[in-house]
Amino acid sequence: MYSGFSQCNAALTDIEAIDFYFAQTLCDLLKQDAVFSETDLTQAFHVLLALSVSQRQGNACLILDDIADQTLFTAPEKAGSGWLFSSLPSLLTLAGELAASPSLFGKLHLIDNRLYSARYWQFEQDIKAGIAARLSPVPLDDEQYQRVSDLWPALFNSKPVAEQDWQQVATALSLNQRFAIISGGPGTGKTYTIARLLMAMQSAWNGELSIMLTAPTGKAAQRLSESIDAALSTFMGNEPLARLGDKVRQQAMTLHRLLGMPRWGINCRVNADRPLNADVVVVDESSMIDLALMARLFRALSPDTRIILVGDPNQLPSVEAGNVLGDILAAIDKSACDTVSASAAAQCAKLCPHLPALNTNESDSPDCHFTLINAQRFGGDLAEAASAISAGDAQTLVESLEVVKPQSVVNLEGVSRCEPQSLEKQFAQTAKACFEPINQAGSLSEAMQALQNVRWLTPFRQGEFGAIALNERIETLMSPTGSAGQFYRGKPIMVVENHYSLRLFNGDVGIVWPAANGQLKAWFVGDNGAFRAVPLTRLPRFETVYAMTIHKSQGSEFAQLLLCLPEPPSKQAAAICTRELVYTGLTRAKRGCVIMAEPSTLRSAVALQQRRKTGVKQALAPLFNGLSDGV
Ligand SMILES: Nc1ncnc2c1ncn2[C@@H]1O[C@H](COP(=O)(O)OP(=O)(O)OP(=O)(O)O)[C@@H](O)[C@H]1O
């Protein structure tokens, strides 16, 4: 085999030291068994290498079919590089023997054709156990029904309607679920529904429920609190409703804080032995939650705690391994919009006799997924473009987009396209139209508002249209000295590391602005919505943020967007430009978006779906099809 990492790295491409040492450590253990031939050990080393690479790429496991009879880790410039894996039957036999070998006991798991390291296998098992334990509904008693029925007309329109109101259906049917998912695109009223569902729950349980609101990032948590507040403000004028609203309103926190995750390390303060003291946990932006974090969340719930996942499965999956929300929804494979069980239909009819009857099915599978499909806030064009992207219909999308000048983004309602060359030619005009309002603002709050109005998004950090180059170019136009990298009034910045004592977190966006004494400071929006200043000398690591990557923009929204989709400069860059990336970028726009792209680049991106290899769907499907295999 290889004498060390350097020799391995010379023979194979796309591997990292961690892959080599993972494979080598396990192979060293295997040698103790003394049952594997040298040939088997060499094959095992490469399978383990492929497993580590696969997990590093965001997959939970290695699908053996993907490597069978394939030569992997090749590089055109390295003659003879790469490794040819054997056929599927012999890979399956080998992987089975590895997983069963005494020296690797518990370290590897082979489920069907999926090879796991113990960590990821355990995450999947914990998620499965957490969901399985919550699938049987907890019926409301008659008094609870009565209280919720009495409240209903204050929460929703209770006049008879011809078209189904999925927000009401979701609320009525989630009331007695201990596990529910409310999914939908941006502005479909997920938070509106959650606020009302929580009001209904509090009324059923006489205001005694302990509710926790959480989201994976600080920004998403802040938006969740604000949106719940806005949804509850409707009830302020009515004393009893306002009191019920107070039992729902609270500051959402990040999942890391909720679980008491240490700054360094992974052992949560809140865990199976010391679970969360909550009756209901609402998790927003669930698509951003990776396997490990979701597993830790489920471990931290006591058996009676209800969990409601909220999110948009068409968005990018988590940065770290897995695609948990998408996989759970794939396992459920239906929503209440299709059919529900007869008992769920009866429950809905009891609370909402004014709604059309739901379609029923014969099964007793749990009705725990509710899709909201009607855009409540999103402009028609944006909603249509977003659904064309999520349906993979690039042709309709490209044909529907008017070609405009890039600077028209500042007042745009809806979606248009501009050619990359026209942004190149009109770069200065476009940047000034978008960002001069920040410099020209008369006050800090106007500048903050202007900053939220327009943002440029890009898939990449590096390269001509990467965030770094775009910010440098824009900054030379905006900075009074004409050079990048200096502080000036109106410079937008994004913190890129956590600073706990300053209460600044990775992704927080602020602005450089003079304090009352004229001294420049960095200003951020505090927890209570008020601005707070941080001395420039104390700022943690930050970047200029006229432009940002689409990944970083998750959980944020802007009135108008310039969505740059340049032609990917390499194969690796092309692999990033997926349908989910375009969808996530576009749906950050509240009013208008200009997509800067060649039609061919847009088509290729929309055609490419980001697939994460996991076994979550296979593990959960039996639970949702009434075939629980007993966890
Ligand atoms: N049934 C409704 N009637 C009137 N307004 C509604 C209704 N549902 C939602 N809205 C309004 O539509 C807007 C978007 O709703 P909401 O914020 O709940 O959507 P969301 O799906 O949570 O959005 P996002 O994905 O951006 O978080 C809000 O202003 C909300 O008040």
The ligand as an SDF file (V2000), in Angstrom:
LIG
                    3D

 31 33  0  0  0  0  0  0  0  0999 V2000
  -53.9060   33.9440    5.7740 N   0  0  0  0  0  0  0  0  0  0  0  0
  -53.2840   35.1090    5.7030 C   0  0  0  0  0  0  0  0  0  0  0  0
  -53.9840   36.2460    5.5890 N   0  0  0  0  0  0  0  0  0  0  0  0
  -53.3740   37.4460    5.5190 C   0  0  0  0  0  0  0  0  0  0  0  0
  -52.0290   37.6200    5.5530 N   0  0  0  0  0  0  0  0  0  0  0  0
  -51.2790   36.5230    5.6620 C   0  0  0  0  0  0  0  0  0  0  0  0
  -51.8430   35.2130    5.7380 C   0  0  0  0  0  0  0  0  0  0  0  0
  -50.8440   34.3350    5.8300 N   0  0  0  0  0  0  0  0  0  0  0  0
  -49.7090   35.0480    5.8290 C   0  0  0  0  0  0  0  0  0  0  0  0
  -49.9640   36.3580    5.7270 N   0  0  0  0  0  0  0  0  0  0  0  0
  -48.9880   37.4390    5.6590 C   0  0  0  0  0  0  0  0  0  0  0  0
  -48.0350   37.1060    4.6410 O   0  0  0  0  0  0  0  0  0  0  0  0
  -46.7320   37.4890    5.0510 C   0  0  0  0  0  0  0  0  0  0  0  0
  -45.8290   36.2650    5.0270 C   0  0  0  0  0  0  0  0  0  0  0  0
  -46.2400   35.3710    6.0390 O   0  0  0  0  0  0  0  0  0  0  0  0
  -45.1670   34.5960    6.9370 P   0  0  0  0  0  0  0  0  0  0  0  0
  -44.0890   35.5080    7.3900 O   0  0  0  0  0  0  0  0  0  0  0  0
  -45.9360   33.8430    7.9320 O   0  0  0  0  0  0  0  0  0  0  0  0
  -44.6010   33.6110    5.8320 O   0  0  0  0  0  0  0  0  0  0  0  0
  -43.3960   32.5640    5.9580 P   0  0  0  0  0  0  0  0  0  0  0  0
  -43.7780   31.4050    5.1330 O   0  0  0  0  0  0  0  0  0  0  0  0
  -43.1100   32.3190    7.3950 O   0  0  0  0  0  0  0  0  0  0  0  0
  -42.2330   33.3880    5.2930 O   0  0  0  0  0  0  0  0  0  0  0  0
  -40.6500   33.1040    5.3180 P   0  0  0  0  0  0  0  0  0  0  0  0
  -40.4110   31.8670    4.5470 O   0  0  0  0  0  0  0  0  0  0  0  0
  -40.0900   34.2930    4.6450 O   0  0  0  0  0  0  0  0  0  0  0  0
  -40.2530   32.9830    6.7540 O   0  0  0  0  0  0  0  0  0  0  0  0
  -46.8560   38.1040    6.4300 C   0  0  0  0  0  0  0  0  0  0  0  0
  -46.9470   39.4980    6.2730 O   0  0  0  0  0  0  0  0  0  0  0  0
  -48.1720   37.5500    6.9400 C   0  0  0  0  0  0  0  0  0  0  0  0
  -48.7970   38.4310    7.8510 O   0  0  0  0  0  0  0  0  0  0  0  0
  1  2  1  0
  2  3  1  0
  2  7  2  0
  3  4  2  0
  4  5  1  0
  5  6  2  0
  6  7  1  0
  6 10  1  0
  7  8  1  0
  8  9  2  0
  9 10  1  0
 10 11  1  0
 11 12  1  0
 11 30  1  0
 12 13  1  0
 13 14  1  0
 13 28  1  0
 14 15  1  0
 15 16  1  0
 16 17  2  0
 16 18  1  0
 16 19  1  0
 19 20  1  0
 20 21  2  0
 20 22  1  0
 20 23  1  0
 23 24  1  0
 24 25  2  0
 24 26  1  0
 24 27  1  0
 28 29  1  0
 28 30  1  0
 30 31  1  0
M  END
$$$$
